Amino acid sequence: MIKSMTLSISLSPRIEALLKERAAAEGKDPTTFASELIEAVVASARRINKTPGVSGGAARVGNTRLPVWTLVQLKKLNRTEEELMNDFPSLSPGDLDLVWAYYRDHTAEIDAAIAAQQDVAAH
């Protein structure tokens, strides 16, 4: 596990000024603010998202086009987590944990999406 890492990036003067302005508004030094901002961006990429026009607006893993219903259906068809991660190399065990938790909390939504896909396939 990385405990500390130094990263040097070049910002345009406009972005640097905005970063300093926001950091000051929140009472933080710019380096701490930038680090927290980067952590938030990375975390947001690894949650369940819904975006109209992306994957039909279905719940999907992070910023991928991989719908939650697809993974749930594959698991119902006895695919193991290891197989799913091999099938979709961008997935991590944490991503699958998010998928299963989302399914537990939104079972009716995901089951309806699976049923809709099965109807499409049948016709």
N, C-alpha and C positions, 0 to 999 in steps of 0.2 A: 504494500500500500504506500502511495506517495504521501508523505507527511508535509512536505514543503516543496514548492517548485517555483522557480523564477522564470518569468516569461516577459520578453520585451516585445512590444508592438508599437508600430508607428501609427499615430492618429492624425487625421487632417486637423488643421488649426480650429476649424469650426466644431468638429466632434470633440476635440479636447476641451474647448471652451464650454460646450454643453455639459460634458462630463463633470467638469469642475463646478459649474453652476448648480447642477443637481446634487452633487456631493455636499456643497456648502448649504444648500436648502435643507438637507437632511442631517446636517451637523456632523458629517463624516469627512475624513480625508479622502482625496480622490482615489488613492490606491485601494483602500478598503472598499470604497463604493464600487469601483470597477471590478474588483474580485467578486463581490456579492452579486453584481449584475451578471457577470459571466456564469456564476453558479446557477442563478435563476434561469438563464437562457438554456443551459445544458439540462437542467431538471425539467423544464417545460417541454423539451423535445422528447422526453421519455415518459410521457403520461398518455392517457387515453384522450384523444381529441376527436371532435366532430367539426367538419368544415363543409358547408354547402358546396357542391360541385366536386368534392374530392371523395372518391370511393362511394359515390352516391349519397354522401352526407352521413354514411354509417360511422359508428364509433370505430376508431382505428388506433393502431399502436403509434404513439408519438407523431412524428412528421412523416411517417411512411404512408403507403397506400394499402396497407394490410389491415383489412377489417377484423375486428374482434370476432365477429360471427364465424369467419373462416377458421380461425384457430380453435374456437369452441367446437365447431362441427368436426374438424379433424380429430380433436381429442375424443369426441363421442364415437368416432370411427376407430378408436383404439390407437391413435398415434401417440407415442410417448413424448415427453418434453424434450428428450435428447433428439428424437427424430424431427420434431418441429424445429429445433434450433439448427439441425443440419439442413432441413428443407428451406429455412429462412435464416441465413447466416447473420443477418443484422440483429436478430433477436438475442436477448440475454435472459438468464433465469429471472432477473428482476422484471423484465418486460412481461414474461409469462405470468409472474405473480400479479402484476397489474391487470392483465387480461382476466385471470380467474377471479380476482376480487371484483372487477367491473361486472363480470357475468353474475356473480353472486348478488350484487346490488341491482342489476338490471336484467334479470333473467327473462322477463316477458319480452323486453325489447329485442334481446339477442335471439331468443327462440322464434320470434316473429320474423326477424331478418332471415334466419335459416329456412323457415317455412316458405318465405317469399322466394328465396333462391331455388328451393326445390320445386316450387310451382313453375318458375321460369324454365328450369331444366326439363320439366315434364312436358312442356308445350313447345 
